[in-house]
């Protein structure tokens, strides 16, 4: 009896682990972080911790549901690519139908929670984000055009805007700039990975930019996007939405991003591509952290 209890307990926790993997928790941590930054920047005085908590849960559940649907749609592709062939659906640890049920449960819970405890605008925008990423991007764009990640980046750029609307219940210029920052960050971030994993994407016949137009073309566009990204990150300061702490910090990390992108274009090294991909994640986290530090430093001064 004791052995059977231990066995079923282990099975339960192993299965739970696989379901958590489906939600792409590491990606979701960055999504939730940028959403929370949007919430904190939207506050003018005292923080509404209850609203922040429920909005974070709702946005996190929505991101998780979209990730699961992406796993279901991409399971055939995932079985071909070395990077993804150990995912739960490919290995058969979880049945696709069970994953779909789980995704529906999370998405419905997310929208209901946001509608009931946050506001209608955030619930509607979150629902549209799920549709854009899990259906429009995953079903159509990913296999249709080398600009898939550019257009699909709309969904990935939504979290700070969702965070802002959850507090203010309105769309304003500042969160739209944050949206544009992530929107322009997404292509060089993913194209750097696609350059490094070129053979994987080619084998799976996914029309990523390095596959359809060549690695050199992709490296050039990574560099060009890094310039655009650097320019848009200056907008919060130029429009007096942030101060000197943000300006100095974002110039330093932005220049490194551009230099690394330029060196990738010049050296044509796949090692530099994966290094840029990893740095891009750190870059975005630092940039949003700088926005927070600058914001609360300004509030304390004035």
Secondary structure, DSSP 4 states (H G I P E B T S, - for coil): -HHHHHHHHHHHHHHHHHHHHHTTHHHHHHHHHHHHHHHHHH-SSS--HHHHHHHHHHHHHHHHHHHHHHHHHTHHHHTT-TTTTTSHHHHTSS-HHHHHHHHHHHHHHHHHHHHHHT-HHHHHHHHHHHHIIIIIIIIIGGGT-TTHHHHHHHHHT-HHHHHHHHHHSS--HHHHHHHHHHHHHHHHHHHHHHHHTHHHHHHTT---HHHHH-HHHHHHHHHHHHHHHHHHHTHHHHTTSS-HHHHHHHHHHHHHHHHHHHHHHHH--HHHHHHHHHHHHHHHHHHHHHHHHHHHHHHHH-
